[in-house]
Amino acid sequence: MKLWKTIVVAAAIPAIICLAVGGWYFFQHYDHRNYLFNLGEVVPGKIYRSGQLKVDNLEEVVKKYGIKSIVCLRGKEDSDVTALAKQLGVKIIGIELTAKRPPKPEQLGLIMKVLSGSSFNPSDYSGVIRQQLGLDGDSVKLSPPYIIHCAAGADRTGYIVAVYRICFQGWTPQKARLEMLRYFHLPSQYPALWASLKQIDPPKFCPAYNPDYKPAIPARNQEGEKIEQSNH
């Protein structure tokens, strides 16, 4: 009996490994994500998201996605990442957010300007920008593709992506929050971010960050009645 158990266990271990590797490969290539780096695609060819950038990760995303601009929500990149970005011609804007509370309107406004490809004057945001590389002149417009990241790519990054989804892509707050969960955000750990997103009323909230915002047309059933969507 012990021999059979040993044989079964010995056969099961390679199978489990194969399943794990196969699952990783599938999600890596078909879900447009690298789960180990929490790397994901927001807008193909334009906006990507991730956890903390390291030298090898930066080289990877620049080579694979052609990244030209980094939005660092930690405030500043590590010195070796900054040096490599300069070498590669990648621009950096660092804005220090915290996962304990939502971004201030000025912080959020600047980030949305960057991700939407709008011009801005860095001197107007001297109290917000903690690091800048390649942001020269009075009118700056960072080039896509962008990669936006914090430490884990789950909380601060998740919040910013959610706001972008809501205000620029017409997602409901509920759908945007559910995506945060897919990227390992834990509402119980940072409840202020989750609560802030639940309170967003897009028609009132979004015009401050997207002047071209247009409210989504409410979904209706076959009888023409509006379908209510929960924000919970």
Contacts in CASP RR format, 6 or more apart in sequence:
PFRMAT RR
TARGET T0000
AUTHOR 0000-0000-0000
METHOD contacts of the structure
MODEL  1
MKLWKTIVVAAAIPAIICLAVGGWYFFQHYDHRNYLFNLGEVVPGKIYRS
GQLKVDNLEEVVKKYGIKSIVCLRGKEDSDVTALAKQLGVKIIGIELTAK
RPPKPEQLGLIMKVLSGSSFNPSDYSGVIRQQLGLDGDSVKLSPPYIIHC
AAGADRTGYIVAVYRICFQGWTPQKARLEMLRYFHLPSQYPALWASLKQI
DPPKFCPAYNPDYKPAIPARNQEGEKIEQSNH
24 35 0 8 1.000
27 33 0 8 1.000
27 35 0 8 1.000
28 34 0 8 1.000
28 35 0 8 1.000
32 40 0 8 1.000
32 41 0 8 1.000
32 44 0 8 1.000
33 39 0 8 1.000
33 40 0 8 1.000
33 41 0 8 1.000
34 40 0 8 1.000
34 50 0 8 1.000
37 50 0 8 1.000
37 51 0 8 1.000
37 57 0 8 1.000
38 49 0 8 1.000
38 50 0 8 1.000
38 51 0 8 1.000
38 152 0 8 1.000
38 153 0 8 1.000
38 154 0 8 1.000
38 183 0 8 1.000
38 184 0 8 1.000
39 48 0 8 1.000
39 49 0 8 1.000
39 50 0 8 1.000
39 51 0 8 1.000
39 57 0 8 1.000
39 61 0 8 1.000
40 48 0 8 1.000
40 49 0 8 1.000
40 50 0 8 1.000
40 183 0 8 1.000
41 47 0 8 1.000
41 48 0 8 1.000
41 49 0 8 1.000
42 48 0 8 1.000
42 49 0 8 1.000
42 148 0 8 1.000
42 161 0 8 1.000
42 164 0 8 1.000
42 165 0 8 1.000
45 65 0 8 1.000
45 144 0 8 1.000
45 145 0 8 1.000
46 144 0 8 1.000
46 145 0 8 1.000
46 146 0 8 1.000
47 115 0 8 1.000
47 144 0 8 1.000
47 145 0 8 1.000
47 146 0 8 1.000
47 147 0 8 1.000
47 148 0 8 1.000
47 164 0 8 1.000
48 61 0 8 1.000
48 65 0 8 1.000
48 67 0 8 1.000
48 145 0 8 1.000
48 146 0 8 1.000
48 147 0 8 1.000
48 148 0 8 1.000
49 147 0 8 1.000
49 148 0 8 1.000
49 149 0 8 1.000
49 153 0 8 1.000
49 157 0 8 1.000
49 158 0 8 1.000
49 161 0 8 1.000
49 183 0 8 1.000
50 57 0 8 1.000
50 61 0 8 1.000
50 147 0 8 1.000
50 148 0 8 1.000
50 149 0 8 1.000
50 153 0 8 1.000
50 157 0 8 1.000
51 149 0 8 1.000
51 150 0 8 1.000
51 151 0 8 1.000
51 152 0 8 1.000
51 153 0 8 1.000
51 154 0 8 1.000
51 157 0 8 1.000
52 74 0 8 1.000
52 149 0 8 1.000
52 150 0 8 1.000
52 151 0 8 1.000
52 152 0 8 1.000
52 153 0 8 1.000
53 61 0 8 1.000
53 70 0 8 1.000
53 72 0 8 1.000
53 77 0 8 1.000
53 81 0 8 1.000
53 147 0 8 1.000
53 149 0 8 1.000
54 78 0 8 1.000
54 81 0 8 1.000
55 80 0 8 1.000
55 81 0 8 1.000
55 84 0 8 1.000
58 67 0 8 1.000
58 70 0 8 1.000
58 81 0 8 1.000
58 84 0 8 1.000
58 85 0 8 1.000
58 88 0 8 1.000
58 90 0 8 1.000
59 84 0 8 1.000
59 88 0 8 1.000
61 67 0 8 1.000
61 147 0 8 1.000
62 88 0 8 1.000
62 90 0 8 1.000
65 145 0 8 1.000
65 147 0 8 1.000
66 145 0 8 1.000
67 90 0 8 1.000
67 145 0 8 1.000
67 146 0 8 1.000
67 147 0 8 1.000
68 89 0 8 1.000
68 90 0 8 1.000
68 91 0 8 1.000
68 142 0 8 1.000
68 143 0 8 1.000
68 144 0 8 1.000
68 145 0 8 1.000
68 146 0 8 1.000
69 90 0 8 1.000
69 91 0 8 1.000
69 92 0 8 1.000
69 93 0 8 1.000
69 114 0 8 1.000
69 142 0 8 1.000
69 143 0 8 1.000
69 144 0 8 1.000
69 145 0 8 1.000
69 146 0 8 1.000
69 147 0 8 1.000
70 77 0 8 1.000
70 85 0 8 1.000
70 90 0 8 1.000
70 91 0 8 1.000
70 92 0 8 1.000
70 93 0 8 1.000
70 94 0 8 1.000
70 146 0 8 1.000
70 147 0 8 1.000
70 148 0 8 1.000
70 149 0 8 1.000
71 93 0 8 1.000
71 94 0 8 1.000
71 95 0 8 1.000
71 111 0 8 1.000
71 114 0 8 1.000
71 115 0 8 1.000
71 146 0 8 1.000
71 147 0 8 1.000
71 148 0 8 1.000
71 149 0 8 1.000
72 92 0 8 1.000
72 93 0 8 1.000
72 94 0 8 1.000
72 95 0 8 1.000
72 131 0 8 1.000
72 149 0 8 1.000
72 150 0 8 1.000
73 94 0 8 1.000
73 95 0 8 1.000
73 96 0 8 1.000
73 97 0 8 1.000
73 148 0 8 1.000
73 149 0 8 1.000
73 150 0 8 1.000
73 156 0 8 1.000
73 157 0 8 1.000
73 160 0 8 1.000
74 94 0 8 1.000
74 96 0 8 1.000
74 97 0 8 1.000
74 149 0 8 1.000
74 150 0 8 1.000
74 151 0 8 1.000
75 94 0 8 1.000
75 95 0 8 1.000
75 96 0 8 1.000
75 97 0 8 1.000
75 130 0 8 1.000
75 131 0 8 1.000
76 82 0 8 1.000
76 94 0 8 1.000
76 96 0 8 1.000
76 130 0 8 1.000
76 131 0 8 1.000
77 85 0 8 1.000
77 92 0 8 1.000
77 94 0 8 1.000
77 131 0 8 1.000
82 92 0 8 1.000
82 131 0 8 1.000
82 133 0 8 1.000
85 91 0 8 1.000
85 92 0 8 1.000
85 133 0 8 1.000
86 133 0 8 1.000
90 133 0 8 1.000
91 133 0 8 1.000
91 134 0 8 1.000
91 135 0 8 1.000
91 142 0 8 1.000
91 143 0 8 1.000
92 131 0 8 1.000
92 132 0 8 1.000
92 133 0 8 1.000
92 134 0 8 1.000
93 114 0 8 1.000
93 129 0 8 1.000
93 131 0 8 1.000
93 132 0 8 1.000
93 133 0 8 1.000
93 135 0 8 1.000
93 142 0 8 1.000
94 129 0 8 1.000
94 130 0 8 1.000
94 131 0 8 1.000
94 132 0 8 1.000
95 107 0 8 1.000
95 110 0 8 1.000
95 111 0 8 1.000
95 128 0 8 1.000
95 129 0 8 1.000
95 130 0 8 1.000
96 130 0 8 1.000
97 103 0 8 1.000
97 107 0 8 1.000
97 150 0 8 1.000
97 156 0 8 1.000
97 159 0 8 1.000
97 160 0 8 1.000
98 156 0 8 1.000
99 150 0 8 1.000
99 155 0 8 1.000
99 156 0 8 1.000
99 189 0 8 1.000
99 190 0 8 1.000
99 193 0 8 1.000
100 190 0 8 1.000
100 192 0 8 1.000
101 192 0 8 1.000
101 193 0 8 1.000
102 108 0 8 1.000
102 159 0 8 1.000
102 192 0 8 1.000
102 193 0 8 1.000
102 196 0 8 1.000
103 111 0 8 1.000
103 159 0 8 1.000
103 160 0 8 1.000
104 128 0 8 1.000
105 208 0 8 1.000
106 125 0 8 1.000
106 128 0 8 1.000
107 128 0 8 1.000
108 160 0 8 1.000
108 163 0 8 1.000
108 209 0 8 1.000
109 208 0 8 1.000
109 209 0 8 1.000
110 120 0 8 1.000
110 125 0 8 1.000
110 128 0 8 1.000
110 129 0 8 1.000
111 148 0 8 1.000
111 160 0 8 1.000
112 118 0 8 1.000
112 163 0 8 1.000
112 164 0 8 1.000
112 167 0 8 1.000
112 168 0 8 1.000
112 209 0 8 1.000
112 210 0 8 1.000
113 119 0 8 1.000
113 120 0 8 1.000
114 120 0 8 1.000
114 142 0 8 1.000
114 146 0 8 1.000
115 146 0 8 1.000
115 148 0 8 1.000
115 160 0 8 1.000
115 164 0 8 1.000
115 168 0 8 1.000
116 168 0 8 1.000
116 210 0 8 1.000
117 141 0 8 1.000
117 142 0 8 1.000
117 144 0 8 1.000
118 141 0 8 1.000
119 139 0 8 1.000
119 140 0 8 1.000
119 141 0 8 1.000
120 139 0 8 1.000
120 140 0 8 1.000
120 141 0 8 1.000
121 138 0 8 1.000
121 139 0 8 1.000
121 140 0 8 1.000
122 129 0 8 1.000
122 132 0 8 1.000
122 135 0 8 1.000
122 137 0 8 1.000
122 140 0 8 1.000
123 138 0 8 1.000
129 135 0 8 1.000
135 142 0 8 1.000
148 157 0 8 1.000
148 160 0 8 1.000
148 161 0 8 1.000
149 157 0 8 1.000
150 156 0 8 1.000
150 157 0 8 1.000
152 184 0 8 1.000
153 183 0 8 1.000
153 184 0 8 1.000
154 180 0 8 1.000
154 183 0 8 1.000
154 184 0 8 1.000
154 185 0 8 1.000
154 186 0 8 1.000
155 185 0 8 1.000
155 186 0 8 1.000
155 189 0 8 1.000
155 190 0 8 1.000
155 193 0 8 1.000
156 193 0 8 1.000
157 183 0 8 1.000
158 179 0 8 1.000
158 180 0 8 1.000
158 183 0 8 1.000
158 185 0 8 1.000
159 180 0 8 1.000
159 193 0 8 1.000
159 196 0 8 1.000
159 197 0 8 1.000
161 176 0 8 1.000
161 179 0 8 1.000
161 180 0 8 1.000
162 171 0 8 1.000
162 173 0 8 1.000
162 176 0 8 1.000
162 177 0 8 1.000
162 179 0 8 1.000
162 180 0 8 1.000
162 197 0 8 1.000
163 176 0 8 1.000
163 197 0 8 1.000
163 200 0 8 1.000
163 209 0 8 1.000
165 171 0 8 1.000
165 175 0 8 1.000
165 176 0 8 1.000
165 179 0 8 1.000
166 172 0 8 1.000
166 173 0 8 1.000
166 176 0 8 1.000
166 200 0 8 1.000
166 202 0 8 1.000
166 205 0 8 1.000
166 206 0 8 1.000
167 202 0 8 1.000
167 205 0 8 1.000
167 206 0 8 1.000
167 209 0 8 1.000
167 210 0 8 1.000
167 213 0 8 1.000
168 210 0 8 1.000
168 213 0 8 1.000
170 202 0 8 1.000
170 216 0 8 1.000
172 202 0 8 1.000
172 216 0 8 1.000
172 229 0 8 1.000
172 231 0 8 1.000
173 197 0 8 1.000
173 198 0 8 1.000
173 200 0 8 1.000
173 202 0 8 1.000
173 231 0 8 1.000
174 229 0 8 1.000
174 230 0 8 1.000
174 231 0 8 1.000
174 232 0 8 1.000
176 197 0 8 1.000
177 194 0 8 1.000
177 197 0 8 1.000
177 198 0 8 1.000
180 194 0 8 1.000
180 197 0 8 1.000
181 187 0 8 1.000
185 193 0 8 1.000
185 194 0 8 1.000
187 193 0 8 1.000
187 194 0 8 1.000
198 231 0 8 1.000
198 232 0 8 1.000
202 213 0 8 1.000
202 215 0 8 1.000
202 216 0 8 1.000
203 215 0 8 1.000
206 213 0 8 1.000
207 213 0 8 1.000
218 226 0 8 1.000
218 227 0 8 1.000
219 226 0 8 1.000
219 227 0 8 1.000
219 229 0 8 1.000
220 226 0 8 1.000
220 227 0 8 1.000
221 227 0 8 1.000
END
